[in-house]
Amino acid sequence: MKMTLTGITWDHPRGYTPLIASSVLYEQTFGIKVKWEKRSLTNFGDQSLAGLAERYDLLIIDHPQIGIAFETHCLFPLNELLARDKINTLKNETAGPCFSSYHYKESQWAIPIDAAMQCSAYRPDLVIDLAIPNNLKEVFDLTKLLKKQNLRIGMALCPTDCLCTFLTLTAQLGSPIQEGNELLVSREIGLHSLELMRQMRNEFDQRSLKWNPIQLYDYMSTHNDIAYAPLAFCYTNYSRDGFRKHKLRYCNAPGISNSVLGGAGIAVSAKSKFAKEAGQYATWISSAEIQSSVYLMAQGQPANIVAWKSDLGDKLADNFFKSTFETLMNAFVRPRYSGWPKFQKYLGEVLHTFLENHENPVFVLDHLQDSYRRSYYNQ
């Protein structure tokens, strides 16, 4: 009877389609079937990792969940499952900090399969003869120039993306949010970041407060009034022919360095009866050969640096990979202690409420500083 591995990923062509295409090839080559299911983008960040590990052999996960994996022992440490030379090869082939983002407490909990970070996107047919901003001052200057053409700037500022923008701003301004810090962020930089987010709310499209990156890009690629988005997680799909009515073009984030890292990793459940086979599949789909061929061609956004530097990738996606590479290589890794995912969710909700209700930034920052200390020191 043919062996079947089960896996759980997230519900978007970038997160699902390349896994299906690759798994067809894997079954043809090795005779092992890999059956993938999908969950919403919200559940990708929030759903219980331990609960998923009870049901699936393979999990596509977000790096801030690694502390939970360490505490609950729900994932198989891959350095105990895979040969050292295989781990080192994948480490050396991974773009930017993606591989290290899944290394925690001396163990490797996942292999990067997808790389993303906050960067900029624009409609090349709408942004004509206008320079793409290199910093936030130029972003706000562009707002005024676009307004003269009845165009606007958009953002993804739903609660989840509010917190990511806050992390990028505080890191770029010199106070990165890291586990072990006595404070979440320095007072001066925290308040400045809140003021910048308030300015974004005031000057950018008002629907930004409701949008995640997918909703933002879906709108930008099907309507003609939002020409530019300065900070949102990138999606190669929207830069490919035929994905939506209009193509988007991606470029480095304003400031480039310390844009918050996203992406996904492939992990093996500690409960799996086929951990060895699941580990072999994980290394295969993360390899340069697969990431730069079938995975890339099937709407994938690989984490392997060979794929990011390939001519094929930029031909398929209008120079997406070359144009955002510097931002990826200098991306900022979020905290990964076990209390972070819960605090991260709360952080996004508080920031979103601050923007919606015009709350006092001093009160908001003081509240967040206290909440962070409790989440870190009371694990």
C-alpha positions in Angstrom: 0.0 0.0 0.0 1.4 3.4 -1.0 2.5 5.6 1.9 0.7 8.9 2.4 2.0 11.9 4.3 -0.4 14.6 5.4 0.4 18.3 5.5 -1.2 21.6 6.4 -0.4 24.9 4.7 -2.1 28.3 4.2 -4.9 29.3 1.8 -3.4 31.4 -1.0 -1.9 30.3 -4.4 1.6 31.2 -3.1 1.2 28.9 -0.1 -0.7 26.0 -1.7 -0.2 25.7 -5.4 3.6 25.1 -5.4 3.2 22.4 -2.7 0.6 20.5 -4.8 2.7 20.7 -8.0 5.8 19.6 -6.2 4.0 16.8 -4.4 2.8 15.4 -7.7 6.5 15.2 -8.9 7.5 13.7 -5.6 4.9 10.9 -5.8 6.0 10.2 -9.4 9.7 10.0 -8.4 9.6 8.3 -5.0 6.2 6.6 -4.8 5.1 8.6 -1.7 1.9 10.6 -1.7 1.8 14.0 0.1 -1.7 15.2 0.7 -2.0 18.9 1.5 -4.8 20.8 3.3 -5.0 24.5 3.9 -6.1 27.0 6.6 -6.8 30.7 6.5 -4.0 33.3 6.6 -5.2 34.4 10.0 -5.1 30.8 11.3 -1.6 30.4 9.8 -0.3 32.8 12.5 -2.7 32.1 15.3 -3.8 28.4 15.2 -2.5 26.0 17.9 0.8 24.5 16.7 0.5 21.6 19.1 -3.1 20.9 17.9 -2.0 20.8 14.3 0.9 18.5 15.1 -1.5 15.9 16.4 -3.2 15.7 13.0 -0.5 16.2 10.3 3.0 14.9 9.5 4.1 18.1 7.9 3.3 21.7 8.9 3.9 25.0 7.1 4.6 27.4 9.9 5.6 31.0 10.8 8.9 31.6 12.6 7.5 33.4 15.6 5.8 30.1 16.6 9.2 28.4 17.2 9.2 29.2 20.9 5.9 27.3 21.3 7.4 24.3 19.5 10.3 24.3 21.9 8.1 24.5 24.9 5.5 21.9 23.8 7.8 19.5 22.0 5.3 19.3 19.2 7.8 19.4 16.4 10.7 17.1 15.6 14.1 18.9 16.0 15.4 18.6 12.4 19.0 18.5 13.5 18.1 15.2 15.2 16.3 13.9 12.2 18.5 15.0 9.3 22.2 14.5 8.5 24.4 17.5 9.5 25.7 17.9 5.9 22.2 18.1 4.6 21.3 20.8 7.2 24.4 22.8 6.4 23.7 22.6 2.6 20.2 24.0 3.1 21.5 26.6 5.5 24.1 27.8 3.0 21.5 27.9 0.2 18.8 29.9 2.1 18.3 33.6 1.4 18.9 36.2 4.2 18.0 35.3 7.8 15.3 32.8 6.8 17.2 29.7 8.0 18.3 31.2 11.3 14.8 32.4 12.0 13.8 28.7 12.6 16.9 28.0 14.7 16.1 28.4 18.4 17.6 27.0 21.7 20.2 25.1 19.7 17.7 23.2 17.5 16.5 23.7 13.9 12.7 23.5 14.1 11.8 24.0 10.4 13.4 24.6 7.0 12.5 27.7 5.1 10.3 26.9 2.1 9.0 30.4 1.4 10.6 33.9 1.9 8.9 37.2 2.3 9.3 40.5 4.0 7.6 43.9 4.0 8.6 45.8 0.9 7.0 48.2 -1.6 4.7 47.6 -4.5 3.3 49.8 -7.3 1.4 49.9 -10.5 3.9 50.8 -13.2 1.2 52.0 -15.5 0.0 54.5 -12.9 3.3 55.7 -11.4 4.7 57.3 -14.5 7.6 59.7 -14.4 7.5 59.6 -10.5 10.5 58.4 -8.5 9.9 55.4 -6.2 10.6 56.5 -2.6 13.8 55.6 -0.8 12.7 56.7 2.6 9.5 57.6 4.5 9.9 61.3 3.9 9.8 60.6 0.2 6.8 58.3 0.7 4.8 61.2 2.3 6.0 63.5 -0.5 4.7 61.1 -3.1 1.3 61.2 -1.4 1.0 64.8 -2.4 2.1 64.2 -6.0 -0.3 61.3 -6.5 -3.2 63.3 -5.1 -2.8 65.8 -8.0 -3.5 62.8 -10.3 -6.5 61.6 -8.2 -4.3 58.7 -7.1 -3.6 57.4 -3.6 -1.2 55.4 -1.5 -2.5 52.2 0.2 -1.3 50.1 3.1 -2.1 46.8 4.8 -3.0 48.0 8.3 -5.4 45.4 9.6 -4.4 44.3 13.2 -1.9 41.7 12.0 -0.2 44.1 9.6 -0.3 47.0 12.0 2.1 45.2 14.3 4.4 44.3 11.5 4.6 47.9 10.4 5.3 48.9 13.9 8.1 46.4 14.1 9.6 47.6 10.9 9.5 51.2 11.9 11.0 50.7 15.3 13.8 48.5 13.9 14.6 51.0 11.2 14.6 53.9 13.7 17.1 52.1 15.9 15.1 50.3 18.6 14.4 46.8 17.2 11.9 44.7 19.3 13.8 41.7 20.5 13.2 39.1 23.2 15.3 39.9 26.3 14.9 43.6 25.9 13.9 45.2 29.2 11.4 47.4 27.3 9.4 46.6 24.1 10.9 49.7 22.5 12.7 52.9 23.5 10.2 55.6 24.5 11.3 58.1 22.0 11.3 55.7 19.0 8.1 54.1 20.1 6.2 57.4 20.2 7.8 58.5 16.9 6.7 55.2 15.3 3.1 55.6 16.5 3.1 59.2 15.1 4.3 57.9 11.7 1.5 55.3 11.7 -1.0 57.9 12.6 0.3 60.0 9.6 -0.1 57.0 7.4 -3.7 56.6 8.6 -4.4 60.3 7.8 -2.7 60.5 4.4 -3.2 57.1 2.9 -6.3 55.4 1.6 -8.8 55.0 4.5 -9.6 51.4 3.6 -6.0 50.5 4.5 -7.2 49.9 8.1 -9.3 47.0 6.9 -6.8 45.4 4.5 -4.2 42.6 4.8 -1.6 42.4 2.0 -3.8 40.0 -0.1 -6.8 42.4 0.1 -4.5 45.4 -0.7 -2.9 43.8 -3.7 -6.2 42.4 -5.0 -7.6 45.9 -5.0 -4.5 47.5 -6.5 -4.4 45.0 -9.3 -8.1 45.3 -10.2 -8.8 49.0 -9.7 -7.0 52.2 -10.8 -6.9 54.6 -7.9 -4.1 53.2 -5.6 -0.8 53.5 -7.3 1.7 52.6 -4.6 2.1 50.7 -1.3 5.2 51.4 0.8 5.2 48.5 3.3 3.4 45.2 3.1 4.5 41.6 2.8 5.4 40.8 -0.8 3.5 38.3 -3.1 5.2 37.3 -6.3 1.9 36.1 -7.8 0.8 39.7 -8.4 3.8 40.4 -10.5 3.1 37.5 -12.9 1.3 37.5 -16.2 -2.4 36.6 -15.9 -2.7 36.5 -12.1 -4.9 39.6 -11.9 -6.1 42.2 -14.4 -3.1 44.5 -13.8 0.4 43.5 -12.8 2.1 45.0 -9.7 5.8 45.7 -9.6 7.8 45.2 -6.4 10.9 46.9 -5.1 12.9 47.3 -1.9 11.2 48.8 1.1 11.9 52.4 2.0 15.1 52.3 4.1 15.8 48.7 2.9 17.3 47.4 6.2 15.2 46.0 9.1 12.0 45.4 7.2 10.2 42.7 9.2 10.7 39.1 7.9 7.7 36.9 6.9 7.7 33.7 4.9 7.1 30.2 6.0 9.0 27.0 7.0 8.3 23.3 6.7 8.3 21.4 9.9 7.9 17.7 10.9 5.4 16.8 13.6 6.9 15.0 16.7 3.7 12.9 16.6 4.3 11.6 13.0 4.6 7.9 12.5 6.6 8.7 9.4 9.0 11.3 10.7 12.0 10.0 8.7 10.0 10.1 5.4 8.5 13.5 6.2 12.0 14.8 6.9 13.2 13.5 3.5 10.4 15.3 1.8 11.1 18.5 3.6 14.7 18.5 2.5 13.7 17.6 -1.1 11.2 20.4 -1.5 13.6 22.9 0.1 16.5 22.0 -2.2 17.8 24.4 -4.8 16.8 22.0 -7.6 13.1 21.9 -6.7 12.8 25.5 -5.4 14.2 26.9 -8.6 12.1 24.8 -10.9 8.7 23.3 -10.2 8.1 25.2 -6.9 9.0 28.5 -8.5 7.0 27.9 -11.7 3.9 26.9 -9.7 3.3 30.4 -8.2 5.9 29.8 -5.4 8.0 32.4 -3.6 11.0 30.2 -2.6 13.3 30.7 0.3 16.3 29.2 -1.5 18.8 31.8 -2.7 19.5 29.9 -5.9 15.9 30.4 -6.9 15.9 34.1 -5.8 18.9 34.7 -8.1 17.7 32.7 -11.0 16.9 34.3 -14.4 13.8 32.1 -14.6 12.3 33.7 -11.4 12.7 37.3 -12.6 11.5 36.3 -16.1 8.3 34.8 -14.6 7.7 37.6 -12.1 8.9 40.9 -13.7 12.2 41.1 -11.8 10.4 40.6 -8.5 13.3 38.7 -6.9 16.1 40.9 -8.1 14.2 44.1 -7.1 13.5 43.0 -3.5 16.6 40.9 -2.8 18.4 43.6 -0.8 15.5 44.0 1.6 15.2 40.3 2.1 18.9 39.9 2.9 18.7 42.6 5.6 15.3 41.7 7.0 14.4 41.8 10.8 13.5 38.6 12.6 10.7 38.9 15.1 10.9 37.5 18.7 10.3 33.8 19.1 9.8 33.2 22.9 6.7 31.1 23.7 4.7 34.1 24.9 5.3 36.2 21.7 2.5 34.9 19.4 -0.1 35.7 22.0 1.4 39.1 22.7 1.9 39.8 19.0 -1.8 39.3 18.4 -2.6 41.6 21.2 -0.1 44.2 20.0 -1.8 44.3 16.6 -5.2 44.8 18.2 -4.0 47.6 20.4 -2.2 49.4 17.5 -5.3 49.0 15.3 -7.6 50.5 18.0 -5.1 53.3 18.4 -5.4 54.2 14.7 -9.2 53.7 14.6 -10.0 55.7 17.8 -7.4 58.4 17.8 -6.1 57.3 21.2 -3.3 59.0 23.2 0.0 57.6 21.9 1.7 58.0 25.3 -1.0 56.0 27.0 -0.9 53.3 24.3 2.9 52.9 24.4 3.0 52.7 28.2 0.3 50.0 28.1 2.2 48.0 25.5 5.5 48.3 27.5 3.7 46.7 30.5 2.0 44.1 28.5 5.3 43.1 26.8 7.1 42.7 30.2 4.3 40.5 31.5 4.3 38.3 28.3 8.1 37.8 28.5 8.8 37.5 32.2 5.8 35.4 33.1 6.2 32.7 30.5 
